[in-house]
Amino acid sequence: MHRSLIAESPRFTPRPVPLRAYAIAGAGVLLFALTLVQLALRSDLWGWSVGLAYILYDTVLLAFTAWHIRGLGNAPAPAADATVARPTLGVIIAAHNEAGVLETTIAHLMAQEGPPEQILIADDGSTDATADMLARAYGLITPDMGQLSAPASGLPVLRWLRLPHGGKARALNAAIQCAETDLVLTVDADTLLDPGALTAMRAAFAAEPELVAATGVLVPICGPGAKGRFFEWFQRYEYVRNFLSRHAWMQVRSLLLVSGAFGAYRLSALLKVGGFDPGCLVEDYELIHRLHRHAADRGLDWRVRVVGGATARTDAPASFLGFLKQRRRWFGGYLQTQYWNRDMIGNARFGTLGTAHMPVKTLDTLQPVYGITAFAILIWLLATGRLFTAGAIVGVMLAKVVLDLSFHLWSLHLYRRWTGHGTGLSTRWALLASILEPFSFQLLRHAGAIWGWHAFLTGRETWGRQHRTAIGAGR
C-alpha cells in the first residue's frame, strides 16, 4: 500500500508547475497589496478596496453556485441498470478511543433498509473501554495487534481490526486491504446515518459504473446548552451552503471533496491510487485529487459525486477553541493539498478542474486574509471617527447581506427538495443568521483559517481527538 501511495502522490513525485499557476497566486497577492495602497491614498469607499474585492469574489462564487443548482431536485435519481448486480457495500469505522459512540453508530448502520455486508472497526490503538464494549455487545474476541478478529458471534458482518496507534489514514489503509466488498464506506465513529442512506449510495454506484467516489450530505449536531445551540445554528446553514456548492462543482465535473465522515468509494479505484495519505491532515480531500489525477493520466472517465439522498448527522464542535482547532486542521490540510497539486492549477489537461476549480481554490487560500483585513479596517475607520466612510462600507455590507439572504432562502427550498430533509432550517432563523454571520461566525471561521496558515507554514499540526458534544453525550 505504501509503495503504491508513493507512486501516485505528487508530493513524492512532483511535476513541473505551469507559469499560470504562479500567475494566479501572484495576482491574488498583488491585488491584496494594491487594495491596501488604496487605503493610504483614498478616504472614501474605495479606500476599503480590500473589502470590495472580498465581497465581489464571494458574490461571483455565489452566482456560480446559484446557476448550477437552479434545477436541483427536479430530476429523478439515476436508475440502476437492472442487468447490473447490486454492488456489495462494506463500512469502515476508523476509531480511536470511541467506546462511548461505537455501539450507537453500528446500530444505525444495521437499522438501514439494506444493511452493509461487512463492517470493519479499524481500531487505531484505542486505550479506553473499546475492547470491553466490543466483547460485551458483540462477543468479539480481542485479536492480536495488527490482526483481524473472527466475525462477531452476535453480528457476523462485524469484525475488529486491532492496530497500533498511527492515525486515521493508516487505520483506513489497513482496513481497505481487509475489505471484501465492491464499495467501501468510511464513516466516523460519531456519525449516524439517516434511514435510506446506504440504499441511496448503492443506487448511485449501481447506476454509474464510472463513479469512483461519492459523498453523502452531512448535518452537524452539537450538544445542549446555549453555546451548543449557537454553534449548531450557524454550522447548519454553513453545511447547507457547502453541500450545495459541492453539487455545483459536481455539475462541471470538478468536485474535490468527499467527506471522510461519510464517503463511499469503489474499492478497486481506491486500491489503484494507493489509499489514503498518512502525511496529509485532510486525507479525504487529498485522496480525491489523486483520483482525478489518476483518471487524467490514464484517460479514464472516473467521476465523483455528492448524493443528496444519502444524509447523516455528525458531531460538530460546540466551543470556540474546539471549532478553531477543527478549522485550523481543515485549512492547514487544504493548503498542504493545494501546494502538492499546484501543477494542476490552470492546467487544461485536467479539464474544468484544472482551468476553473483549482484556480478558485488558489484564490480561496487568501480569502480569510482578505476577510479579516477588511473587518479590521472597518473597525479602524470607526475608531478614528471616519464615520461617513464607515457608513458607506456598512451600507455595502448590508446590501451583501440582503443578497446572501435571498440566496439562502431560495437555496433552503432547493436543499429540502434535494435531500428530503430540512428540520431546523426555518426562514426566520435563516434571516437572523444572514444578518449576524458576517460580524460573528464568519470572522471565527476566518480566524481558524489564519491559524491553519500558521499550521501549514510551521508544520505544527497533528490529528487531535475531538471532544464529543452531542452523540457521545447521548443525543
C-alpha positions in Angstrom: 0.0 0.0 0.0 2.8 2.5 0.9 4.7 1.7 -2.3 1.6 2.4 -4.4 1.0 5.6 -2.5 4.5 6.9 -3.2 4.0 6.1 -6.9 0.7 8.1 -7.1 1.3 11.1 -4.8 2.6 14.3 -6.3 4.3 15.1 -3.0 6.7 12.3 -3.7 6.9 12.7 -7.4 6.3 16.5 -8.1 5.7 17.6 -11.6 6.6 20.8 -13.4 4.4 23.7 -12.3 3.0 25.8 -15.2 3.7 29.6 -15.0 -0.1 30.3 -15.0 -0.3 28.7 -11.5 2.2 31.2 -10.1 0.5 34.0 -12.1 -2.9 33.1 -10.4 -1.4 33.0 -6.9 0.6 36.2 -7.6 -2.4 38.0 -8.9 -4.2 37.4 -5.6 -1.3 38.7 -3.6 -0.8 41.7 -5.8 -4.4 42.6 -5.6 -4.3 42.5 -1.9 -1.3 44.8 -1.9 -3.0 47.2 -4.2 -6.1 47.3 -2.1 -4.0 48.3 0.9 -2.4 51.1 -1.1 -5.9 52.4 -1.8 -6.5 52.7 1.9 -3.5 55.0 2.2 -4.4 57.1 -0.9 -8.2 57.5 -0.5 -10.5 58.5 2.2 -13.8 57.4 0.5 -15.4 54.0 0.0 -12.6 53.0 -2.5 -10.2 53.1 0.4 -11.9 49.9 1.5 -11.0 48.2 -1.7 -9.8 45.0 0.1 -13.4 44.6 1.4 -14.9 45.4 -2.0 -12.7 42.8 -3.6 -13.7 40.2 -0.9 -17.4 40.9 -1.4 -17.1 40.8 -5.2 -15.3 37.5 -5.2 -17.8 35.9 -2.8 -20.7 37.2 -4.9 -19.2 35.7 -8.1 -18.9 32.3 -6.4 -22.5 32.7 -5.1 -23.7 33.3 -8.6 -21.8 30.3 -9.9 -23.4 28.1 -7.3 -26.9 29.6 -7.9 -26.6 28.9 -11.7 -25.6 25.3 -11.3 -28.1 24.3 -8.6 -31.1 26.0 -10.2 -32.6 22.7 -11.3 -31.8 20.8 -8.2 -34.4 18.3 -7.1 -36.3 18.3 -10.4 -34.5 15.4 -12.0 -35.2 11.9 -10.5 -32.3 10.0 -9.0 -30.4 7.9 -11.6 -32.0 4.5 -12.1 -29.8 1.4 -11.8 -29.4 -0.9 -14.8 -31.5 -4.0 -14.0 -28.9 -6.2 -15.6 -26.2 -5.0 -13.2 -25.9 -6.7 -9.9 -26.4 -4.6 -6.8 -22.9 -3.7 -5.5 -21.9 -5.1 -2.2 -21.0 -2.5 0.4 -18.7 -2.6 3.4 -18.3 0.1 6.1 -15.0 1.1 7.7 -15.2 2.9 11.1 -11.8 4.3 12.0 -11.9 4.7 15.8 -9.5 5.8 18.5 -11.0 5.7 22.0 -14.6 5.8 20.7 -16.1 3.3 23.1 -18.9 5.7 24.0 -20.3 6.1 20.5 -19.4 2.9 18.5 -22.4 0.9 19.6 -24.8 3.7 18.5 -23.0 4.1 15.2 -23.2 0.4 14.5 -26.9 0.2 15.5 -27.7 2.9 12.9 -25.8 1.0 10.2 -27.6 -2.2 10.9 -31.0 -0.4 11.0 -30.6 0.6 7.4 -33.1 -0.9 4.9 -30.1 -2.6 3.1 -27.5 -3.0 5.8 -23.8 -3.4 4.9 -22.4 -6.8 4.0 -19.3 -6.0 6.1 -18.4 -3.7 9.0 -14.8 -3.2 9.9 -13.8 -1.5 13.1 -10.4 -0.1 12.3 -9.2 0.3 15.9 -6.4 2.9 15.9 -4.7 1.9 19.2 -7.6 2.6 21.5 -6.8 2.7 25.2 -10.3 3.2 26.5 -13.0 0.6 27.1 -13.4 -0.2 23.4 -12.3 -3.9 23.9 -14.7 -4.4 26.7 -17.6 -2.8 24.8 -16.9 -4.9 21.7 -16.7 -8.1 23.8 -19.9 -7.3 25.8 -22.1 -6.0 23.0 -21.0 -8.3 20.1 -19.0 -11.2 21.6 -15.8 -10.2 19.7 -12.6 -11.8 21.0 -9.7 -9.4 21.1 -7.3 -10.2 18.2 -3.5 -9.9 18.3 -2.2 -6.4 17.4 -2.3 -6.0 13.6 -4.7 -8.8 13.2 -8.4 -9.1 12.1 -10.8 -10.7 14.5 -13.2 -13.5 13.7 -16.7 -12.4 12.9 -18.8 -11.3 15.8 -20.9 -14.1 17.2 -23.9 -11.8 17.6 -23.4 -9.9 14.4 -21.5 -11.9 11.7 -20.9 -8.9 9.4 -18.8 -7.2 12.1 -15.1 -7.7 12.5 -12.5 -5.9 14.6 -9.1 -4.9 13.1 -6.8 -4.0 16.0 -3.9 -1.7 15.1 -1.1 0.2 16.8 -1.9 3.9 17.0 -0.8 5.5 13.8 -3.6 8.0 12.8 -6.8 7.7 10.8 -5.3 7.4 7.3 -3.1 4.4 8.3 -6.1 2.7 10.0 -8.2 3.2 6.9 -5.4 1.8 4.7 -5.1 -1.3 6.8 -8.9 -1.8 6.7 -9.4 -1.4 3.0 -6.9 -4.3 2.4 -9.3 -6.4 4.5 -12.4 -5.3 2.7 -14.3 -7.9 0.7 -17.0 -5.7 -0.9 -17.4 -3.8 -4.2 -17.8 -0.5 -2.3 -16.4 0.8 0.9 -18.0 3.5 3.0 -15.9 5.4 5.5 -17.9 6.6 8.5 -16.6 8.4 11.5 -17.5 6.9 14.9 -19.5 10.0 15.7 -21.6 9.9 12.5 -25.1 8.4 12.4 -26.6 7.5 9.0 -30.2 8.5 8.4 -32.7 5.9 7.0 -32.2 5.2 3.3 -28.6 6.5 3.2 -27.0 3.2 2.2 -29.7 2.5 -0.3 -29.1 5.9 -2.0 -25.3 5.2 -2.1 -25.7 1.8 -3.6 -28.1 3.1 -6.2 -25.7 5.9 -7.2 -22.8 3.5 -7.8 -25.0 0.9 -9.5 -26.4 3.5 -11.9 -23.0 4.8 -12.9 -20.1 2.4 -13.4 -17.7 5.3 -13.8 -18.5 6.6 -10.3 -15.5 6.0 -8.0 -16.2 8.3 -5.1 -19.3 9.9 -3.6 -20.0 12.0 -0.5 -23.2 11.9 1.5 -24.8 15.1 2.9 -23.8 15.8 6.5 -25.9 17.6 9.1 -23.9 18.9 12.1 -25.3 18.4 15.6 -23.9 19.9 18.8 -24.6 19.4 22.4 -27.3 21.1 24.6 -27.0 24.5 26.1 -26.7 28.0 24.7 -23.2 27.6 23.3 -24.1 24.3 21.6 -27.2 25.8 20.0 -25.2 28.8 18.8 -22.6 26.6 17.0 -25.2 24.2 15.7 -27.3 27.1 14.3 -24.6 28.6 12.3 -23.0 25.4 11.2 -26.3 24.0 9.9 -26.6 26.9 7.4 -22.9 26.7 6.6 -23.2 23.0 5.8 -26.2 23.6 3.6 -24.2 26.2 1.5 -21.2 23.9 1.4 -23.0 20.9 0.1 -24.9 23.0 -2.5 -21.6 24.4 -3.6 -20.3 20.8 -4.0 -23.2 20.0 -6.1 -22.5 23.0 -8.3 -18.8 21.9 -8.8 -20.0 18.4 -9.5 -22.1 19.7 -12.4 -18.9 20.8 -14.1 -17.0 17.5 -13.3 -14.8 19.2 -10.7 -15.9 18.0 -7.3 -12.9 17.9 -5.0 -14.2 16.9 -1.6 -15.7 13.7 -0.3 -16.3 13.9 3.4 -14.3 11.3 5.3 -17.1 11.3 7.9 -19.5 9.8 5.3 -17.8 8.9 2.0 -18.2 6.0 -0.4 -15.5 4.6 -2.8 -15.3 1.9 -5.4 -12.7 -0.4 -3.7 -10.9 -1.2 -6.9 -10.2 2.5 -7.6 -9.2 3.2 -4.0 -6.6 0.4 -4.2 -5.3 1.6 -7.6 -4.4 5.0 -6.2 -2.9 3.7 -3.0 -5.5 4.5 -0.4 -5.2 7.4 2.0 -2.1 9.6 2.5 -1.0 9.5 6.2 1.1 12.6 5.6 -1.9 14.8 5.0 -4.0 16.5 7.6 -7.2 16.1 5.5 -6.7 12.6 3.9 -10.2 12.6 2.4 -9.6 15.8 0.5 -6.2 14.8 -0.8 -7.4 11.4 -2.0 -9.9 13.0 -4.4 -7.2 15.0 -6.1 -5.3 11.7 -6.6 -8.3 10.0 -8.1 -8.8 12.9 -10.6 -5.0 12.9 -11.4 -5.0 9.1 -11.9 -8.0 9.3 -14.3 -6.5 12.2 -16.3 -3.1 10.4 -16.6 -4.8 7.2 -17.9 -7.7 8.7 -19.9 -10.3 7.2 -17.5 -13.8 8.6 -17.2 -13.9 8.4 -13.4 -16.5 10.6 -11.7 -17.0 12.0 -8.2 -20.5 12.9 -6.9 -22.5 14.2 -4.0 -25.6 12.1 -3.3 -28.4 14.2 -2.0 -30.5 11.2 -0.9 -27.7 9.9 1.4 -27.8 12.0 4.6 -26.2 11.6 8.1 -25.8 13.5 11.3 -22.3 14.2 12.6 -21.0 15.5 15.9 -19.6 19.1 15.4 -17.6 21.4 17.6 -19.6 23.3 20.2 -16.9 25.5 21.7 -14.8 28.4 20.4 -11.5 26.6 20.9 -12.8 23.3 19.5 -14.2 25.0 16.4 -10.9 26.9 15.8 -8.8 23.8 16.2 -11.0 21.9 13.7 -10.8 24.7 11.1 -7.1 25.1 11.7 -6.6 21.4 10.7 -9.0 21.6 7.8 -7.5 24.8 6.3 -3.9 23.6 7.0 -4.6 20.4 5.3 -6.3 22.2 2.4 -3.1 24.3 2.0 -1.0 21.2 2.1 -3.0 19.6 -0.7 -3.2 22.7 -2.8 0.6 23.0 -2.6 1.3 19.4 -3.5 -1.1 19.6 -6.5 0.0 23.1 -7.7 0.8 21.7 -11.1 -2.9 21.2 -11.7 -3.7 24.9 -11.3 -4.7 26.3 -14.7 -3.8 23.1 -16.4 -6.2 22.2 -19.2 -5.2 18.6 -19.1 -7.4 18.2 -16.0 -10.4 19.8 -17.7 -12.6 22.2 -15.8 -11.0 21.0 -12.6 -7.6 22.5 -13.8 -8.9 25.6 -15.6 -11.6 26.6 -13.1 -11.8 24.9 -9.7 -8.1 24.7 -8.9 -7.6 28.5 -9.7 -10.6 29.2 -7.5 -9.1 27.1 -4.7 -5.9 29.0 -5.1 -7.6 32.3 -4.6 -9.5 30.8 -1.7 -6.2 30.4 0.2 -6.2 34.2 0.6 -9.9 34.7 1.3 -9.6 34.6 5.1 -6.8 37.2 4.9 -9.0 39.5 2.8 -11.9 39.0 5.2 -10.1 39.6 8.4 -8.3 42.6 6.9 -11.5 44.1 5.6 -13.2 43.9 9.0 -10.1 45.3 10.8 -10.1 48.3 8.5 -13.8 48.9 9.2 -13.1 48.9 13.0 -10.2 51.2 12.5 -12.3 53.7 10.5 -14.9 53.7 13.2 -12.3 54.2 15.9 -10.7 57.1 14.1 -14.0 58.9 13.6 -14.3 58.4 9.8 -18.0 57.8 10.2 -19.0 58.7 6.6 -16.7 56.2 5.0 -17.5 53.6 7.6 -21.2 54.2 7.0 -20.8 53.7 3.3 -18.9 50.4 4.0 -21.7 49.2 6.3 -24.2 50.1 3.5 -22.3 47.9 1.1 -22.1 45.1 3.7 -25.9 45.3 4.3 -26.5 45.1 0.5 -24.4 41.9 0.5 -26.4 40.6 3.5 -29.7 41.1 1.5 -28.2 39.3 -1.5 -27.0 36.4 0.7 -30.3 36.2 2.4 -32.2 36.0 -0.9 -29.9 33.2 -2.0 -30.1 31.4 1.3 -33.9 31.4 1.4 -34.1 30.1 -2.2 -31.3 27.5 -1.6 -33.0 26.2 1.5 -36.1 25.3 -0.6 -33.8 23.5 -3.1 -31.9 21.8 -0.3 -35.1 20.4 1.2 -36.3 19.1 -2.2 -32.8 17.6 -2.9 -32.2 15.8 0.4 -35.7 15.4 1.7 -34.6 16.9 4.9 -34.8 20.4 6.4 -35.8 20.1 10.0 -34.5 23.1 12.0 -33.8 25.2 8.9 -36.5 27.8 9.4 -36.8 31.0 7.4 -36.8 33.2 10.5 -33.6 31.7 11.8 -32.0 31.9 8.3 -32.8 35.6 8.3 -31.1 36.2 11.6 -28.1 34.1 10.7 -27.6 36.0 7.5 -27.6 39.3 9.4 -25.3 38.2 12.2 -22.9 35.9 10.4 -20.6 38.5 8.8 -20.0 40.0 12.2 -19.6 36.8 14.2 -19.4 33.2 12.8 -17.7 34.3 9.6 -14.9 36.0 11.5 -14.5 33.0 13.7 -14.2 30.8 10.6 -11.6 33.1 9.1 -9.6 33.2 12.4 -9.4 29.3 12.3 -8.2 29.5 8.7 -5.5 32.1 9.6 -4.4 29.6 12.3 -4.4 27.0 9.6 -1.9 29.1 7.6 0.3 29.1 10.7 0.0 25.3 11.0 0.9 24.9 7.3 3.9 27.2 7.3 5.3 25.8 10.6 4.2 22.2 10.2 2.9 22.3 13.8 -0.3 20.4 13.4 -1.4 16.9 14.1 -4.6 14.9 14.4 -6.4 15.6 17.6 -9.3 13.9 19.3 -12.5 16.0 19.0 -14.5 16.4 22.2 -17.9 14.9 21.6 -20.8 17.2 22.5 -23.8 15.5 21.0 -23.6 11.9 20.0 -21.2 10.9 22.7 -23.3 12.9 25.2 -26.3 10.7 24.5 -28.1 12.9 22.0 
